[in-house]
């Protein structure tokens, strides 16, 4: 078990994450606390990343149980296989203590225990599901039948309500696409009805991967035709917002600067000579050009 298997493709989820990061009115995420700059080095695959989940408590100090809490749990559970469950659970609890006051942190830890037990029980049930064309629906039904043993109705709605809506829509679309009795016109009519049932926010979320992909393609085409940074900015601002376009322009500048530093690093490393590249020399070169956090990325450029 790594994370809750979604019926939505992983690539689409990644694109959706980028889309929402560009949404208007959302400030950049705060930097990690200075006193603990390397929170996630205990799992190598997470180096350089930050945990999901925007945990909140009500004005009365009660934990808000929503999808964000599940996102935090799943972020760390993705490290299973690299670290044992006990170590990952301890790290999640530390993160809960860091982010929340004592009372909501205790409640979040209780829900963490229920969440882990639920996931383990679900894994056992999934092994018994027979492969079939109805497997996604069978899995959804099994998940929902299992939840009352671990969560109240309110907790289930908070943790899983948003993903249930997406999963229901995905299963319905799969059923329409797989129905061989439908004509093409009938299929399009059914899909249009599903589209009409979506809220504007859900429609934006569904269309986000295609919108991001189309923008990336348009930017590459524009640059290939000689378009400069100003033209790219205007294209992005028209697609999203001026603020999002400015953030993307800054990312472009950072990436360009990084690539220039990699070119210089490779050249200096080559100048050491093939026969003299001992570990100490390479370490000194790396220390001179990159911070410790940046050095973790160098393996991809060897």
Residue frames relative to the residue before (quaternion, step in Angstrom):
aa qw qx qy qz dx dy dz
X 1.0000 0.0000 0.0000 0.0000 0.00 0.00 0.00
X 0.0687 -0.7943 0.6020 0.0448 3.58 -0.70 1.05
X 0.7563 -0.1855 0.1169 0.6164 3.59 0.76 -0.95
X 0.6585 -0.4753 0.3816 0.4415 3.54 -1.29 0.20
X 0.3796 -0.7429 0.5015 0.2293 3.57 -0.56 1.17
X 0.2215 -0.7843 0.5667 0.1212 3.54 -0.65 1.06
X 0.4808 -0.6459 0.5048 0.3111 3.52 -1.20 0.50
X 0.6044 0.5196 -0.3638 0.4821 3.55 1.27 -0.13
X 0.5428 -0.6513 0.4170 0.3276 3.60 -0.89 0.90
X 0.5897 -0.6103 0.3992 0.3470 3.54 -1.07 0.80
X 0.6364 0.5338 -0.3397 0.4413 3.57 0.96 -0.76
X 0.6451 0.5129 -0.3231 0.4652 3.55 1.00 -0.77
X 0.6312 0.5320 -0.3341 0.4549 3.57 1.00 -0.75
X 0.6420 0.5176 -0.3303 0.4591 3.57 0.96 -0.83
X 0.6680 0.4900 -0.3062 0.4691 3.56 0.92 -0.85
X 0.6284 0.5315 -0.3372 0.4570 3.57 1.02 -0.75
X 0.6204 0.5408 -0.3421 0.4535 3.56 1.02 -0.78
X 0.6440 0.5040 -0.3222 0.4769 3.57 0.98 -0.82
X 0.6385 0.5427 -0.3359 0.4301 3.58 0.91 -0.89
X 0.7062 0.4574 -0.2817 0.4611 3.55 0.79 -0.98
X 0.5962 0.5523 -0.3707 0.4497 3.58 1.14 -0.47
X 0.6909 0.4519 -0.2712 0.4948 3.57 1.24 -0.42
X 0.4191 0.7359 -0.4609 0.2654 3.59 1.23 -0.13
X 0.5399 -0.6484 0.4215 0.3322 3.60 -0.94 0.83
X 0.8092 0.3222 -0.2271 0.4357 3.50 -1.20 0.63
X 0.6115 0.5370 -0.3696 0.4484 3.58 1.20 0.02
X 0.3261 -0.7570 0.5252 0.2118 3.62 -0.58 1.05
X 0.6220 -0.5283 0.3999 0.4172 3.59 -1.18 0.42
X 0.5697 -0.5983 0.4373 0.3553 3.55 -1.10 0.67
X 0.5158 -0.6526 0.4458 0.3307 3.61 -0.95 0.76
X 0.5607 -0.6027 0.4497 0.3465 3.53 -1.19 0.60
X 0.5967 -0.5591 0.4186 0.3952 3.60 -1.14 0.51
X 0.6200 -0.5542 0.3871 0.3982 3.61 -1.08 0.59
X 0.5256 -0.6705 0.4268 0.3033 3.55 -0.91 0.94
X 0.6565 0.5352 -0.3324 0.4149 3.56 1.04 -0.68
X 0.7816 0.2054 -0.1319 0.5740 3.59 1.21 -0.23
X 0.0140 0.8824 -0.4702 0.0128 3.60 0.63 1.11
X 0.7601 0.3375 -0.1845 0.5238 3.62 1.16 -0.29
X 0.0214 0.8772 -0.4792 0.0179 3.54 0.85 1.06
X 0.8111 0.3553 -0.1301 0.4461 3.55 0.95 -0.85
X 0.3680 0.7551 -0.4817 0.2496 3.60 1.21 0.26
X 0.5223 0.6370 -0.4270 0.3728 3.61 1.21 -0.19
X 0.7295 0.2328 -0.1915 0.6140 3.61 1.29 -0.20
X 0.4006 -0.7723 0.4356 0.2311 3.56 -0.32 1.26
X 0.6515 0.5365 -0.3362 0.4180 3.60 0.95 -0.76
X 0.6983 0.4540 -0.2719 0.4820 3.60 1.23 -0.34
X 0.3882 0.7277 -0.4920 0.2785 3.59 1.21 0.05
X 0.7955 0.2564 -0.2185 0.5036 3.53 -0.89 0.98
X 0.6501 0.4848 -0.3287 0.4839 3.62 1.26 0.02
X 0.2830 -0.7287 0.5925 0.1948 3.52 -1.34 0.17
X 0.5703 -0.6445 0.3793 0.3400 3.60 -0.99 0.73
X 0.4817 -0.6284 0.5309 0.3021 3.52 -1.23 0.63
X 0.6603 0.5629 -0.3610 0.3418 3.53 -1.32 0.10
X 0.0859 -0.7781 0.6221 0.0138 3.56 -0.60 1.19
X 0.1381 -0.8410 0.5207 0.0509 3.56 0.13 1.31
X 0.0178 -0.8022 0.5963 -0.0241 3.55 -1.00 0.87
X 0.2018 -0.7300 0.6357 0.1491 3.51 -1.37 0.34
X 0.5490 -0.6133 0.4527 0.3429 3.56 -1.16 0.57
X 0.6996 -0.4483 0.3383 0.4417 3.55 -1.31 0.14
X 0.6899 0.4682 -0.2773 0.4774 3.57 1.15 -0.56
X 0.5861 -0.6184 0.3522 0.3874 3.57 1.28 0.13
X 0.4932 0.6459 -0.4385 0.3838 3.58 1.24 0.31
X 0.5273 -0.6381 0.4604 0.3206 3.57 -0.99 0.82
X 0.3120 -0.7035 0.6053 0.2035 3.57 -1.03 0.84
X 0.1795 -0.7938 0.5764 0.0738 3.58 -0.50 1.21
X 0.2505 0.7572 -0.5628 0.2172 3.55 -0.35 1.26
X 0.7682 -0.3701 0.2499 0.4588 3.55 -1.31 -0.09
X 0.5721 0.6123 -0.3869 0.3849 3.60 1.09 -0.58
X 0.6220 0.5355 -0.3421 0.4576 3.57 1.03 -0.72
X 0.6610 0.4952 -0.2988 0.4782 3.58 0.97 -0.83
X 0.6093 0.5481 -0.3537 0.4509 3.58 1.07 -0.71
X 0.6435 0.5126 -0.3258 0.4658 3.59 0.98 -0.81
X 0.6470 0.5126 -0.3252 0.4614 3.59 0.88 -0.89
X 0.7034 0.4805 -0.2773 0.4444 3.58 0.80 -1.00
X 0.5677 0.5897 -0.3880 0.4236 3.59 1.09 -0.61
X 0.7289 0.4159 -0.2434 0.4863 3.56 0.80 -0.98
X 0.6416 0.5340 -0.3333 0.4382 3.59 1.00 -0.74
X 0.5309 0.6101 -0.4123 0.4193 3.59 1.21 -0.27
X 0.6332 0.5469 -0.3276 0.4388 3.60 1.24 -0.31
X 0.4071 0.6997 -0.4896 0.3238 3.60 1.23 0.06
X 0.6734 0.4050 -0.3525 0.5082 3.52 -0.86 1.03
X 0.7121 0.3471 -0.2286 0.5659 3.54 1.22 -0.54
X 0.7751 0.0765 -0.0396 0.6259 3.55 1.17 -0.65
X 0.5448 -0.6160 0.4407 0.3599 3.61 -1.08 0.55
X 0.6727 -0.5207 0.3516 0.3908 3.53 -1.24 0.52
X 0.6340 0.5487 -0.3454 0.4215 3.60 0.94 -0.81
X 0.6631 0.4978 -0.3067 0.4674 3.59 0.97 -0.84
X 0.6614 0.4985 -0.3094 0.4671 3.56 0.98 -0.82
X 0.6296 0.5236 -0.3417 0.4612 3.58 0.98 -0.76
X 0.6385 0.5235 -0.3285 0.4587 3.58 0.95 -0.82
X 0.6606 0.5043 -0.3126 0.4600 3.58 0.98 -0.82
X 0.6223 0.5219 -0.3441 0.4711 3.59 1.02 -0.73
X 0.6635 0.5060 -0.3139 0.4530 3.58 0.91 -0.86
X 0.6164 0.5269 -0.3423 0.4747 3.58 1.06 -0.68
X 0.6599 0.5049 -0.3047 0.4657 3.56 0.98 -0.84
X 0.6263 0.5241 -0.3349 0.4701 3.58 1.04 -0.71
X 0.6515 0.5013 -0.3112 0.4768 3.59 0.98 -0.83
X 0.6523 0.5265 -0.3165 0.4440 3.58 1.05 -0.76
X 0.7644 0.4116 -0.2017 0.4534 3.56 0.96 -0.84
X 0.7947 0.3155 -0.1261 0.5030 3.56 1.04 -0.75
X 0.5575 -0.5530 0.4941 0.3732 3.53 -1.30 0.34
X 0.7148 -0.4932 0.2666 0.4181 3.62 -1.15 0.48
X 0.6873 0.4966 -0.3137 0.4274 3.63 0.80 -0.91
X 0.7117 0.4076 -0.2900 0.4933 3.66 0.73 -0.86
X 0.5886 0.5620 -0.3790 0.4405 3.60 1.11 -0.51
X 0.6354 0.5172 -0.3317 0.4676 3.59 1.00 -0.78
X 0.6576 0.5019 -0.3125 0.4670 3.58 0.96 -0.83
X 0.6452 0.5158 -0.3196 0.4643 3.58 1.01 -0.79
X 0.6427 0.5117 -0.3255 0.4682 3.59 1.03 -0.72
X 0.6129 0.5289 -0.3512 0.4704 3.58 1.06 -0.68
X 0.6752 0.4820 -0.2894 0.4776 3.56 0.95 -0.87
X 0.5820 0.5615 -0.3730 0.4547 3.57 1.12 -0.58
X 0.6548 0.5065 -0.3173 0.4626 3.58 0.91 -0.86
X 0.6565 0.4952 -0.3076 0.4787 3.58 0.99 -0.83
X 0.6422 0.5398 -0.3161 0.4431 3.57 1.01 -0.84
X 0.6646 0.4936 -0.3024 0.4725 3.57 0.95 -0.86
X 0.6524 0.5028 -0.3190 0.4688 3.58 0.96 -0.83
X 0.6333 0.5312 -0.3191 0.4635 3.57 1.03 -0.81
X 0.6663 0.5024 -0.3050 0.4589 3.59 0.90 -0.91
X 0.6587 0.5030 -0.3154 0.4622 3.57 0.95 -0.83
X 0.6518 0.4974 -0.3151 0.4779 3.58 0.99 -0.79
X 0.6428 0.5261 -0.3207 0.4552 3.57 1.00 -0.80
X 0.6224 0.5396 -0.3452 0.4498 3.58 1.00 -0.77
X 0.6538 0.5079 -0.3169 0.4628 3.58 0.99 -0.77
X 0.6524 0.5068 -0.3152 0.4671 3.58 1.00 -0.79
X 0.6401 0.5477 -0.3297 0.4262 3.58 0.96 -0.86
X 0.6223 0.5519 -0.3461 0.4341 3.57 1.03 -0.70
X 0.7088 0.4558 -0.2611 0.4708 3.57 1.14 -0.56
X 0.5192 0.6352 -0.4249 0.3827 3.59 1.26 -0.07
X 0.3851 -0.7242 0.5232 0.2313 3.56 -0.81 0.98
X 0.4970 -0.6426 0.4839 0.3254 3.61 -0.95 0.82
X 0.2321 0.7558 -0.5840 0.1839 3.56 -0.85 0.98
X 0.6645 -0.4923 0.3731 0.4206 3.51 -1.29 0.13
X 0.6922 0.4466 -0.2716 0.4976 3.58 1.23 -0.39
X 0.2979 0.7998 -0.4852 0.1905 3.60 1.23 0.24
X 0.6528 0.5022 -0.3548 0.4425 3.68 0.82 -0.77
X 0.6659 0.4875 -0.3065 0.4743 3.59 0.94 -0.85
X 0.6381 0.5248 -0.3304 0.4563 3.59 0.98 -0.81
X 0.6492 0.5089 -0.3239 0.4632 3.57 0.98 -0.77
X 0.6389 0.5206 -0.3300 0.4603 3.58 0.95 -0.82
X 0.6633 0.5032 -0.3057 0.4618 3.56 0.91 -0.88
X 0.6441 0.5154 -0.3195 0.4663 3.58 1.02 -0.78
X 0.6267 0.5415 -0.3316 0.4516 3.57 0.98 -0.84
X 0.7261 0.4553 -0.2524 0.4493 3.55 0.77 -1.04
X 0.6295 0.5207 -0.3379 0.4673 3.57 1.10 -0.60
X 0.6765 0.5145 -0.2819 0.4452 3.57 1.12 -0.67
X 0.5972 0.6475 -0.3588 0.3089 3.59 0.99 -0.78
X 0.6424 0.5456 -0.3665 0.3941 3.67 0.83 -0.74
X 0.6011 0.5606 -0.3680 0.4347 3.59 1.16 -0.38
X 0.7771 0.3403 -0.1597 0.5047 3.59 1.19 -0.44
X 0.8034 0.1953 -0.0779 0.5571 3.60 1.11 -0.59
X 0.4918 -0.5894 0.5358 0.3518 3.52 -1.27 0.41
X 0.6709 -0.4821 0.3618 0.4319 3.57 -1.27 0.26
X 0.6544 0.5118 -0.3161 0.4582 3.59 1.00 -0.80
X 0.6517 0.5053 -0.3164 0.4689 3.59 0.97 -0.80
X 0.6434 0.5183 -0.3223 0.4620 3.59 0.96 -0.82
X 0.6531 0.5108 -0.3190 0.4590 3.57 0.95 -0.87
X 0.6753 0.4977 -0.3021 0.4528 3.57 0.96 -0.82
X 0.7220 0.4524 -0.2541 0.4577 3.56 0.83 -0.98
X 0.8446 0.2350 -0.0550 0.4778 3.55 0.84 -1.01
X 0.4295 0.7456 -0.4480 0.2429 3.60 1.20 -0.21
X 0.6934 0.4756 -0.2897 0.4573 3.58 0.81 -0.96
X 0.6806 0.4718 -0.2993 0.4739 3.59 0.91 -0.85
X 0.5954 0.5598 -0.3693 0.4424 3.61 1.10 -0.59
X 0.6332 0.5249 -0.3341 0.4603 3.58 0.98 -0.80
X 0.6666 0.4893 -0.3037 0.4733 3.58 0.91 -0.88
X 0.6726 0.5033 -0.3048 0.4488 3.57 0.91 -0.89
X 0.6313 0.5258 -0.3374 0.4595 3.58 0.98 -0.79
X 0.6549 0.5047 -0.3118 0.4682 3.56 0.95 -0.85
X 0.6613 0.5116 -0.3114 0.4517 3.58 0.93 -0.88
X 0.6582 0.5009 -0.3123 0.4672 3.59 0.94 -0.87
X 0.6430 0.5223 -0.3262 0.4555 3.58 0.97 -0.82
X 0.6648 0.4915 -0.3073 0.4712 3.59 0.98 -0.80
X 0.6249 0.5286 -0.3407 0.4625 3.57 1.02 -0.73
X 0.6433 0.5226 -0.3222 0.4573 3.57 1.02 -0.79
X 0.6507 0.5055 -0.3147 0.4712 3.58 0.97 -0.82
X 0.6891 0.4840 -0.2868 0.4568 3.57 0.85 -0.94
X 0.7279 0.4343 -0.2432 0.4716 3.58 1.09 -0.65
X 0.5269 0.6392 -0.4088 0.3829 3.59 1.28 -0.07
X 0.2462 -0.8102 0.5191 0.1162 3.58 -0.28 1.26
X 0.5920 0.5794 -0.3684 0.4220 3.60 1.22 -0.23
X 0.6159 0.5650 -0.3457 0.4265 3.58 1.21 -0.36
X 0.4034 -0.6479 0.5821 0.2804 3.53 -1.16 0.65
X 0.6600 -0.4912 0.3620 0.4382 3.57 -1.22 0.25
X 0.6433 0.5135 -0.3270 0.4642 3.57 0.99 -0.78
X 0.6563 0.5060 -0.3101 0.4659 3.57 0.99 -0.82
X 0.6290 0.5335 -0.3285 0.4603 3.56 1.04 -0.78
X 0.6734 0.4865 -0.3000 0.4688 3.59 0.86 -0.90
X 0.6243 0.5341 -0.3373 0.4596 3.57 1.08 -0.70
X 0.6545 0.5009 -0.3110 0.4732 3.60 0.95 -0.83
X 0.6601 0.4993 -0.3116 0.4669 3.59 0.94 -0.86
X 0.6327 0.5243 -0.3323 0.4631 3.58 1.02 -0.76
X 0.6313 0.5251 -0.3319 0.4642 3.58 1.06 -0.72
X 0.6375 0.5052 -0.3242 0.4830 3.59 1.04 -0.73
X 0.6199 0.5337 -0.3398 0.4641 3.58 1.02 -0.75
X 0.6786 0.5105 -0.2941 0.4386 3.56 0.89 -0.95
X 0.6467 0.5341 -0.3173 0.4425 3.59 1.15 -0.57
X 0.5740 0.5978 -0.3797 0.4110 3.59 1.22 -0.31
X 0.4537 -0.6283 0.5494 0.3124 3.54 -1.20 0.56
X 0.6643 -0.4902 0.3538 0.4396 3.63 -1.16 0.31
X 0.6538 0.5096 -0.3245 0.4556 3.60 0.96 -0.80
X 0.6586 0.4983 -0.3119 0.4698 3.58 0.97 -0.81
X 0.6348 0.5246 -0.3331 0.4592 3.57 1.04 -0.73
X 0.6343 0.5208 -0.3261 0.4691 3.57 1.01 -0.79
X 0.6532 0.5149 -0.3110 0.4599 3.56 0.96 -0.88
X 0.6610 0.5071 -0.3108 0.4575 3.57 0.95 -0.86
X 0.7371 0.4322 -0.2333 0.4641 3.58 0.94 -0.90
X 0.4602 0.7342 -0.4237 0.2641 3.58 1.24 -0.36
X 0.6602 0.5117 -0.3529 0.4216 3.67 0.76 -0.82
X 0.6723 0.4869 -0.3048 0.4669 3.56 0.94 -0.86
X 0.6404 0.5328 -0.3298 0.4441 3.57 1.02 -0.77
X 0.6608 0.4913 -0.3050 0.4784 3.57 0.95 -0.86
X 0.6566 0.5156 -0.3124 0.4533 3.58 0.93 -0.89
X 0.6595 0.5020 -0.3132 0.4637 3.58 0.95 -0.86
X 0.6405 0.5178 -0.3320 0.4598 3.58 1.01 -0.76
X 0.6355 0.5243 -0.3329 0.4588 3.60 0.93 -0.83
X 0.6562 0.5024 -0.3099 0.4702 3.58 0.94 -0.88
X 0.6638 0.5100 -0.3080 0.4522 3.57 0.95 -0.87
X 0.6381 0.5182 -0.3292 0.4646 3.60 1.02 -0.76
X 0.6502 0.5062 -0.3229 0.4656 3.60 0.93 -0.85
X 0.6530 0.5056 -0.3157 0.4673 3.59 0.95 -0.83
X 0.6500 0.5259 -0.3128 0.4507 3.56 0.94 -0.89
X 0.6766 0.4727 -0.3019 0.4770 3.59 0.89 -0.86
X 0.6318 0.5326 -0.3369 0.4513 3.61 1.02 -0.75
X 0.6943 0.4513 -0.2629 0.4951 3.57 1.15 -0.59
X 0.6500 -0.5520 0.3046 0.4242 3.56 1.27 0.21
X 0.4094 0.7205 -0.4738 0.2980 3.58 1.21 0.16
X 0.3232 -0.7664 0.5297 0.1660 3.54 -1.00 0.83
X 0.7760 -0.3554 0.2458 0.4594 3.53 -1.33 -0.14
X 0.6364 0.5394 -0.3409 0.4334 3.60 0.99 -0.75
X 0.6602 0.4995 -0.3051 0.4707 3.57 0.97 -0.86
X 0.6408 0.5156 -0.3208 0.4697 3.57 1.01 -0.82
X 0.6293 0.5346 -0.3341 0.4544 3.58 0.99 -0.82
X 0.6743 0.4964 -0.3077 0.4519 3.59 0.85 -0.91
X 0.6336 0.5255 -0.3303 0.4619 3.58 1.02 -0.78
X 0.6870 0.4767 -0.2880 0.4667 3.58 0.87 -0.91
X 0.6451 0.5234 -0.3241 0.4525 3.57 1.00 -0.82
X 0.6504 0.5064 -0.3152 0.4702 3.57 1.05 -0.73
X 0.6763 0.4883 -0.2922 0.4677 3.59 1.09 -0.68
X 0.7902 0.1808 -0.0842 0.5795 3.58 0.92 -0.91
X 0.6554 -0.4287 0.3555 0.5102 3.59 -0.28 -1.27
X 0.6376 -0.5087 0.3867 0.4303 3.61 -1.19 0.30
X 0.6325 0.5328 -0.3425 0.4458 3.60 1.01 -0.74
X 0.6561 0.4969 -0.3096 0.4762 3.57 0.96 -0.84
X 0.6373 0.5272 -0.3273 0.4570 3.58 0.99 -0.82
X 0.6456 0.5140 -0.3239 0.4627 3.58 1.02 -0.77
X 0.6487 0.5067 -0.3259 0.4649 3.59 0.99 -0.78
X 0.6542 0.5027 -0.3133 0.4703 3.58 0.99 -0.79
X 0.6233 0.5313 -0.3421 0.4608 3.59 1.04 -0.71
X 0.6409 0.5108 -0.3234 0.4731 3.57 1.03 -0.77
X 0.6310 0.5181 -0.3303 0.4737 3.59 1.02 -0.75
X 0.6148 0.5391 -0.3440 0.4616 3.59 1.03 -0.75
X 0.6669 0.5002 -0.3045 0.4607 3.58 0.92 -0.91
X 0.6542 0.5087 -0.3163 0.4617 3.57 0.95 -0.84
X 0.6583 0.5025 -0.3119 0.4656 3.58 0.96 -0.83
X 0.6390 0.5199 -0.3284 0.4621 3.60 0.99 -0.79
X 0.6569 0.4991 -0.3083 0.4737 3.58 0.95 -0.87
X 0.6351 0.5270 -0.3314 0.4572 3.58 0.99 -0.79
X 0.6673 0.5008 -0.3080 0.4572 3.58 0.87 -0.89
X 0.6286 0.5191 -0.3384 0.4699 3.60 1.04 -0.69
X 0.6486 0.5051 -0.3174 0.4728 3.58 1.01 -0.75
X 0.6281 0.5247 -0.3347 0.4670 3.59 1.05 -0.73
X 0.6285 0.5282 -0.3344 0.4628 3.59 0.99 -0.80
X 0.6689 0.4894 -0.2989 0.4730 3.58 0.93 -0.91
X 0.6379 0.5314 -0.3216 0.4552 3.59 0.99 -0.81
X 0.6661 0.4981 -0.3079 0.4619 3.57 0.88 -0.88
X 0.6500 0.5175 -0.3213 0.4543 3.56 0.98 -0.83
X 0.6862 0.4686 -0.2908 0.4743 3.59 0.88 -0.88
X 0.6263 0.5272 -0.3396 0.4630 3.56 1.05 -0.68
X 0.6504 0.5031 -0.3125 0.4756 3.58 1.00 -0.81
X 0.6415 0.5467 -0.3242 0.4296 3.58 1.07 -0.73
X 0.5405 0.6153 -0.4074 0.4041 3.58 1.20 -0.33
X 0.4601 -0.6771 0.4507 0.3558 3.56 1.17 -0.56
X 0.5618 -0.6452 0.4074 0.3195 3.54 -0.93 0.94
X 0.7342 0.4431 -0.2469 0.4513 3.58 1.00 -0.75
X 0.7374 0.4227 -0.2289 0.4746 3.58 1.22 -0.23
X 0.4611 0.6963 -0.4470 0.3205 3.56 1.21 0.20
X 0.0848 0.7990 -0.5904 0.0762 3.58 0.38 1.13
X 0.7086 -0.4940 0.3037 0.4021 3.54 -1.26 0.41
X 0.6453 0.5367 -0.3325 0.4301 3.59 0.97 -0.79
X 0.6567 0.5079 -0.3156 0.4595 3.59 0.95 -0.85
X 0.6661 0.4941 -0.3037 0.4690 3.54 0.91 -0.91
X 0.6352 0.5321 -0.3306 0.4517 3.59 0.99 -0.79
X 0.6520 0.5055 -0.3202 0.4656 3.59 0.98 -0.84
X 0.6418 0.5170 -0.3219 0.4660 3.57 1.00 -0.81
X 0.6617 0.5085 -0.3080 0.4569 3.56 0.90 -0.91
X 0.6594 0.5123 -0.3068 0.4568 3.57 0.97 -0.88
X 0.6572 0.5265 -0.3097 0.4415 3.56 1.07 -0.73
X 0.7835 0.3694 -0.1681 0.4706 3.57 1.03 -0.76
X 0.8148 0.2108 -0.0706 0.5354 3.59 1.10 -0.63
X 0.4954 -0.6149 0.5217 0.3230 3.53 -1.24 0.53
X 0.6761 -0.4819 0.3423 0.4399 3.63 -1.20 0.27
X 0.6522 0.5044 -0.3269 0.4619 3.60 0.95 -0.79
X 0.6636 0.5051 -0.3093 0.4571 3.59 0.96 -0.82
X 0.6171 0.5738 -0.3533 0.4063 3.58 1.03 -0.70
X 0.5735 0.5921 -0.3867 0.4134 3.60 1.14 -0.47
X 0.6727 0.5057 -0.2958 0.4520 3.58 1.16 -0.52
X 0.5344 0.6869 -0.3939 0.2958 3.58 1.18 -0.42
X 0.5530 0.6325 -0.4008 0.3653 3.58 1.09 -0.55
X 0.6408 0.5341 -0.3278 0.4434 3.58 1.10 -0.61
X 0.7277 0.4171 -0.2318 0.4926 3.59 1.24 -0.33
X 0.3796 0.7366 -0.4831 0.2825 3.58 1.25 0.19
